[in-house]
């Protein structure tokens, strides 16, 4: 076991069927108890920054809609005001708008 997964060594001469010979339920239960997660100050700081960015995105989106922008022009305007790169996928914007 490692913090990020499990290494299983199987001798070359064994003929193994992944689905029938391994008990995947037990393996996943082991992973759940050893999971590495963020905690403390860094997690809280990242959460606050993400929340502030989502709130700003909603406000800019609402203002752009009120100004008469629609569709792709509105998305580009919002992403530009948020400081996103021009190559950023619009899915990132929609994830922000659907938070909180």
N, C-alpha and C positions, 0 to 999 in steps of 0.2 A: 504494500500500500504506500502511496505517496499522497501528498496533500491534493494533488490534481487528478489522480486516476489510479488505476491498478495495472500492474504489469503481470501478465500470466505467461509463464514459460511452459511450453508444451514440447516434449521431445519430438524430433522429426519422424520417428518410427510410429508414433501414435496416429491413428486415423480419428479425427475429432469432428463432431458435428456441433457447431456453435450453439444451435438452438436446443438440442436435446441433452448435451453433455455438461453444460454449465448451468448453474442455477442463478439466472440473472437477477431474480428478486433479492437474493442474498447479497449479491455484488452491489446493487444499487442502494440497499439498506446501509451497507458499509460506507458508501460514498456520502450519504446524507449526514452521517454522524461526524465525518471528518472534513466537511466542507469549509473552505476558507472564505470568510466574508469580511467586508470592510466594517469597521466599527469606530466609534468614538468621534474625535474632532474632525478628521478628514471626511468621513461619511456625511456628517452634519453640514460641513462647509460646502461640499459638492451639492447636496440637496438644496441648500439655500440659494446657491448660484443658479441652479437649474430652475428652481421655482421662480426666481426673479426674472430669468430670461423668458419663461413661459408667460408670465404676467405682462411683460413688455411686448411680447409678440402678439398677445391678444389685443392690447391697446392699439398698437400700430395697425393691426389687421382691421379693427373696428373703425379707426380713423380713415384708412384707405378706402374702406367700403363706403363710408359716409361721403368721401370726396368723389365717388363715382367710379373708382377703379374696379375692374372685374377680371376674373380668370388669371391668366399667366402674368399680365402686367401687375396685378395686385400682389401676386406671390413674389415676383422679382423685387417690387418696391419694399415689401416687408422684409425679405431676406437681406436686401441692401442696407436697410436701416438697422437691422440687427447685427450687421457686420459679417454676414456669411460670405464665403467665397462664391464667385459666380458659377462655379462648377458643382456647387452643393445640390444634392438631390432634394426635390421639393417635399419628399416624404419626411425629412427632418423637421421642416416647418409644420407640417400637419400633425406630427407627433407632439410638438410643443403646444400647438393650438388645442389639442384634445386632452391635455393634462389639466389637473386641478379644476 
